[in-house]
Amino acid sequence: MLKDLILKNRSYRRFDQSAIVPMRLLRSMVEAARLSASARNMQPLRYMLFNDSYSCGKIFPTLAWAGYMKEWPGPEDGERPSAYIVQLGDLELTNDWWCDDGIAAQSMLLTAVEQEFGGCIIGSVQREKLRDILNIPERYKIIQVLALGKPAEEVVIDEIANDDIKYWRDEEGVHHVPKRGIDELIIR
Ligand SMILES: Cc1cc2nc3c(=O)[nH]c(=O)nc-3n(C[C@H](O)[C@H](O)[C@H](O)COP(=O)(O)O)c2cc1C
């Protein structure tokens, strides 16, 4: 069951923009993050939740999509995320959250996928622009953004060939993600 969820939890970049992500789901995603591991149990991460089209329209232009797919400018109108979670670090608590951000992101995305939603971690963010748009105080560092919605694309995992890690999209619009085999990961 957990493996099924992990398999389904792909990075989705095209959505049915008309599908609202309920605020209660965004809150339950933060609840999953809240219950996750935290270095020194400092719990320095904070979250801003958005599921309205006005805010989503403001956030979208600050994000960069699928760096390997140079010819694709990102999701077009109608297939853009209908919600975002902006993950922040409270610098008054610490400026080193080790890997809390990734653990929390995975917990949140698994929660979304379990409810037939999905998303993509966006690390390539125009942070100062986003800070201005959302009026985020300097106290908080913008770590990353989760772009969320009802996935409207098929994503499949392929065995890696010729060490080529670049994801790509085929003529049918299916997104392919090459993954290294387990024997490459385990060092004997
Ligand atoms: C920390 C982190 C930052 C990422 N930043 C971006 C990003 O800025 N834009 C994007 O389109 N995808 C981003 N991704 C998604 C990766 O490209 C994706 O995880 C990878 O292609 C593997 O696909 P999968 O998540 O379906 O396994 C990011 C993923 C991680 C973990």
The ligand as an SDF file (V2000), in Angstrom:
LIG
                    3D

 31 33  0  0  0  0  0  0  0  0999 V2000
   14.0960   19.6240   -3.8840 C   0  0  0  0  0  0  0  0  0  0  0  0
   13.3900   19.4780   -5.2140 C   0  0  0  0  0  0  0  0  0  0  0  0
   13.2530   20.5920   -6.0210 C   0  0  0  0  0  0  0  0  0  0  0  0
   12.5720   20.4860   -7.2330 C   0  0  0  0  0  0  0  0  0  0  0  0
   12.3940   21.6170   -7.9920 N   0  0  0  0  0  0  0  0  0  0  0  0
   11.6890   21.5350   -9.1440 C   0  0  0  0  0  0  0  0  0  0  0  0
   11.4370   22.7210   -9.8990 C   0  0  0  0  0  0  0  0  0  0  0  0
   11.8690   23.8260   -9.5520 O   0  0  0  0  0  0  0  0  0  0  0  0
   10.6780   22.6150  -11.0220 N   0  0  0  0  0  0  0  0  0  0  0  0
   10.1660   21.4090  -11.4300 C   0  0  0  0  0  0  0  0  0  0  0  0
    9.4630   21.3720  -12.4530 O   0  0  0  0  0  0  0  0  0  0  0  0
   10.4030   20.2500  -10.7420 N   0  0  0  0  0  0  0  0  0  0  0  0
   11.1380   20.2940   -9.6040 C   0  0  0  0  0  0  0  0  0  0  0  0
   11.3570   19.1540   -8.8670 N   0  0  0  0  0  0  0  0  0  0  0  0
   10.8120   17.8750   -9.3230 C   0  0  0  0  0  0  0  0  0  0  0  0
   11.9030   16.9320   -9.9050 C   0  0  0  0  0  0  0  0  0  0  0  0
   12.2210   17.3540  -11.2060 O   0  0  0  0  0  0  0  0  0  0  0  0
   11.3430   15.4960   -9.8990 C   0  0  0  0  0  0  0  0  0  0  0  0
   11.2760   15.0460   -8.5710 O   0  0  0  0  0  0  0  0  0  0  0  0
   12.2200   14.5280  -10.7260 C   0  0  0  0  0  0  0  0  0  0  0  0
   12.1420   14.8540  -12.0950 O   0  0  0  0  0  0  0  0  0  0  0  0
   11.8060   13.0750  -10.5460 C   0  0  0  0  0  0  0  0  0  0  0  0
   10.4490   12.9070  -10.8710 O   0  0  0  0  0  0  0  0  0  0  0  0
    9.4600   12.2480   -9.8080 P   0  0  0  0  0  0  0  0  0  0  0  0
    9.2840   13.2390   -8.6880 O   0  0  0  0  0  0  0  0  0  0  0  0
    8.1790   11.9810  -10.5350 O   0  0  0  0  0  0  0  0  0  0  0  0
   10.1240   11.0040   -9.2990 O   0  0  0  0  0  0  0  0  0  0  0  0
   12.0500   19.2320   -7.6620 C   0  0  0  0  0  0  0  0  0  0  0  0
   12.2000   18.1080   -6.8340 C   0  0  0  0  0  0  0  0  0  0  0  0
   12.8550   18.2300   -5.6330 C   0  0  0  0  0  0  0  0  0  0  0  0
   12.9930   17.0040   -4.7400 C   0  0  0  0  0  0  0  0  0  0  0  0
  1  2  1  0
  2  3  1  0
  2 30  2  0
  3  4  2  0
  4  5  1  0
  4 28  1  0
  5  6  2  0
  6  7  1  0
  6 13  1  0
  7  8  2  0
  7  9  1  0
  9 10  1  0
 10 11  2  0
 10 12  1  0
 12 13  2  0
 13 14  1  0
 14 15  1  0
 14 28  1  0
 15 16  1  0
 16 17  1  0
 16 18  1  0
 18 19  1  0
 18 20  1  0
 20 21  1  0
 20 22  1  0
 22 23  1  0
 23 24  1  0
 24 25  2  0
 24 26  1  0
 24 27  1  0
 28 29  2  0
 29 30  1  0
 30 31  1  0
M  END
$$$$
